[in-house]
Amino acid sequence: MSSTDEPATDYDVVVVGGGPAGSSAGVFTSRYGLDTVVFDRGNAALPRCAHLENYLGFPAGVDVDTFHDLMHAHAEEAGCDVVPEMVVSVDRGEQESGFVAATQEGRRVTATYVVVAAWYDGSYLRPLGDDAMFEMHEHHGEPEERFDPDYPDEDGRTPIDGLYVASPAGARSAQAIVAAGNGAHVARCLLADHRREQGYPDGVAPHYDWLRPDAEFSGEWAERDRWREWFHNEVGEDDVDDERLAELRETYVDRAFETRLGESEVEARAERGLQRLVEVIGSERVLDVIDDETIHEYVGTSLESRHG
Ligand SMILES: Cc1cc2nc3c(=O)[nH]c(=O)nc-3n(C[C@H](O)[C@H](O)[C@H](O)COP(=O)(O)OP(=O)(O)OC[C@H]3O[C@@H](n4cnc5c(N)ncnc54)[C@H](O)[C@@H]3O)c2cc1C
């Protein structure tokens, strides 16, 4: 748990739905350091896609099962618990803020934030008691109640404190890559709100999940004082207590320096990135699709380089 020794909740964030929107949201909240669980089971749009050919980074497309495995491996690598259970209710907890999510399998977890990322069904949100979440629409000629995609604002915030919606999000749910981007955006808004709660003024509330090469820390930017100056410029006139502001500034600068990667670390991460990719896809599957000519070429080149 990120903030206190005695956790008030089981998780900081419950994400309901581990499709592109929810998995992406989980990666961002978890990488920031919020304890995140992604529940994923139930009606899904992604498996209805025959082959995903327009998700950037896969030149000849990717099959949906592989993409699903990659998304979940990524969420886990970022620190999320990914649990294949269906959430059947989200309600307010006993404390003033926070939520209790219950799954069909009988698990109950408490959390400070809930990110809704299940496209098709919102009925599990009924216990929160806000009828404005739902609207009637026509489905194959029959009236049907559904979650109103206009209930959240453009950034996924809702009238219920701590409740965010990454999906359904109208047109942004219609393509996988846009849904993933929207999940990331909503998570960043949640993180900005979380940081405001901690006292960060608006100018420095947004979090940038960036990793920076050494070059970004050259010249004046090698000095913590330059980063402190930048922080104060971004904050501008704000009435945060000086002592608290100094504390937040130091945390901010610490975090910035933690993003610094030396050349060897960049190389190590590049190698590990490819290794993980092959592990998730399955090395046998990778070898299966390499044609004989390429293997012979590779074996020839590697023997030549070994024996001169
Ligand atoms: C026929 C068809 C073909 C498509 N083809 C393409 C295409 O070629 N390219 C493209 O970019 N997009 C395509 N799409 C759209 C794409 O599938 C969506 O844009 C994308 O899946 C939306 O992501 P999402 O995370 O919002 O929702 P989903 O993919 O639906 O993910 C939601 C997840 O939540 C889970 N879930 C649901 N209810 C609960 C619950 N109560 N508790 C816990 N988990 C729950 C589901 O199991 C699911 O994994 C297609 C859609 C359809 C219907």
Ligand as a Chemical Component Dictionary entry (heavy atoms), coordinates in Angstrom:
data_LIG
# 
_chem_comp.id                   LIG 
_chem_comp.type                 NON-POLYMER 
_chem_comp.pdbx_formal_charge   0 
_chem_comp.three_letter_code    LIG 
# 
loop_
_chem_comp_atom.comp_id 
_chem_comp_atom.atom_id 
_chem_comp_atom.alt_atom_id 
_chem_comp_atom.type_symbol 
_chem_comp_atom.charge 
_chem_comp_atom.model_Cartn_x 
_chem_comp_atom.model_Cartn_y 
_chem_comp_atom.model_Cartn_z 
_chem_comp_atom.pdbx_ordinal 
LIG C1  C1  C 0 -16.895 -7.481 -34.336 1  
LIG C2  C2  C 0 -15.849 -6.521 -33.821 2  
LIG C3  C3  C 0 -14.646 -6.386 -34.525 3  
LIG C4  C4  C 0 -13.702 -5.448 -34.096 4  
LIG N1  N1  N 0 -12.542 -5.279 -34.826 5  
LIG C5  C5  C 0 -11.636 -4.340 -34.459 6  
LIG C6  C6  C 0 -10.466 -4.139 -35.222 7  
LIG O1  O1  O 0 -10.213 -4.817 -36.202 8  
LIG N2  N2  N 0 -9.611  -3.165 -34.820 9  
LIG C7  C7  C 0 -9.843  -2.371 -33.725 10 
LIG O2  O2  O 0 -9.051  -1.487 -33.409 11 
LIG N3  N3  N 0 -10.953 -2.550 -32.982 12 
LIG C8  C8  C 0 -11.850 -3.503 -33.328 13 
LIG N4  N4  N 0 -13.002 -3.683 -32.592 14 
LIG C9  C9  C 0 -13.217 -2.779 -31.428 15 
LIG C10 C10 C 0 -12.395 -3.212 -30.221 16 
LIG O3  O3  O 0 -12.744 -4.529 -29.883 17 
LIG C11 C11 C 0 -12.691 -2.217 -29.082 18 
LIG O4  O4  O 0 -12.311 -0.918 -29.508 19 
LIG C12 C12 C 0 -11.923 -2.531 -27.821 20 
LIG O5  O5  O 0 -11.982 -3.889 -27.494 21 
LIG C13 C13 C 0 -12.474 -1.678 -26.674 22 
LIG O6  O6  O 0 -11.706 -1.940 -25.531 23 
LIG P1  P1  P 0 -12.375 -1.875 -24.071 24 
LIG O7  O7  O 0 -11.277 -2.156 -23.122 25 
LIG O8  O8  O 0 -13.100 -0.611 -23.950 26 
LIG O9  O9  O 0 -13.485 -3.020 -24.049 27 
LIG P2  P2  P 0 -13.368 -4.605 -24.153 28 
LIG O10 O10 O 0 -12.396 -5.035 -25.177 29 
LIG O11 O11 O 0 -14.779 -5.093 -24.271 30 
LIG O12 O12 O 0 -12.765 -5.007 -22.741 31 
LIG C14 C14 C 0 -13.553 -5.005 -21.593 32 
LIG C15 C15 C 0 -13.077 -6.137 -20.685 33 
LIG O13 O13 O 0 -13.843 -6.095 -19.484 34 
LIG C16 C16 C 0 -14.168 -7.416 -19.098 35 
LIG N5  N5  N 0 -15.397 -7.307 -18.292 36 
LIG C17 C17 C 0 -16.655 -7.061 -18.705 37 
LIG N6  N6  N 0 -17.500 -6.982 -17.665 38 
LIG C18 C18 C 0 -16.727 -7.183 -16.564 39 
LIG C19 C19 C 0 -17.024 -7.230 -15.156 40 
LIG N7  N7  N 0 -18.269 -7.020 -14.708 41 
LIG N8  N8  N 0 -16.010 -7.501 -14.292 42 
LIG C20 C20 C 0 -14.737 -7.689 -14.741 43 
LIG N9  N9  N 0 -14.425 -7.650 -16.055 44 
LIG C21 C21 C 0 -15.411 -7.389 -16.956 45 
LIG C22 C22 C 0 -14.320 -8.197 -20.389 46 
LIG O14 O14 O 0 -14.034 -9.565 -20.184 47 
LIG C23 C23 C 0 -13.273 -7.511 -21.282 48 
LIG O15 O15 O 0 -12.034 -8.225 -21.266 49 
LIG C24 C24 C 0 -13.933 -4.635 -32.956 50 
LIG C25 C25 C 0 -15.128 -4.814 -32.231 51 
LIG C26 C26 C 0 -16.065 -5.731 -32.667 52 
LIG C27 C27 C 0 -17.334 -5.871 -31.867 53 
# 
loop_
_chem_comp_bond.comp_id 
_chem_comp_bond.atom_id_1 
_chem_comp_bond.atom_id_2 
_chem_comp_bond.value_order 
_chem_comp_bond.pdbx_ordinal 
LIG C1  C2  SING 1  
LIG C2  C3  SING 2  
LIG C2  C26 DOUB 3  
LIG C3  C4  DOUB 4  
LIG C4  N1  SING 5  
LIG C4  C24 SING 6  
LIG N1  C5  DOUB 7  
LIG C5  C6  SING 8  
LIG C5  C8  SING 9  
LIG C6  O1  DOUB 10 
LIG C6  N2  SING 11 
LIG N2  C7  SING 12 
LIG C7  O2  DOUB 13 
LIG C7  N3  SING 14 
LIG N3  C8  DOUB 15 
LIG C8  N4  SING 16 
LIG N4  C9  SING 17 
LIG N4  C24 SING 18 
LIG C9  C10 SING 19 
LIG C10 O3  SING 20 
LIG C10 C11 SING 21 
LIG C11 O4  SING 22 
LIG C11 C12 SING 23 
LIG C12 O5  SING 24 
LIG C12 C13 SING 25 
LIG C13 O6  SING 26 
LIG O6  P1  SING 27 
LIG P1  O7  DOUB 28 
LIG P1  O8  SING 29 
LIG P1  O9  SING 30 
LIG O9  P2  SING 31 
LIG P2  O10 DOUB 32 
LIG P2  O11 SING 33 
LIG P2  O12 SING 34 
LIG O12 C14 SING 35 
LIG C14 C15 SING 36 
LIG C15 O13 SING 37 
LIG C15 C23 SING 38 
LIG O13 C16 SING 39 
LIG C16 N5  SING 40 
LIG C16 C22 SING 41 
LIG N5  C17 SING 42 
LIG N5  C21 SING 43 
LIG C17 N6  DOUB 44 
LIG N6  C18 SING 45 
LIG C18 C19 SING 46 
LIG C18 C21 DOUB 47 
LIG C19 N7  SING 48 
LIG C19 N8  DOUB 49 
LIG N8  C20 SING 50 
LIG C20 N9  DOUB 51 
LIG N9  C21 SING 52 
LIG C22 O14 SING 53 
LIG C22 C23 SING 54 
LIG C23 O15 SING 55 
LIG C24 C25 DOUB 56 
LIG C25 C26 SING 57 
LIG C26 C27 SING 58 
# 
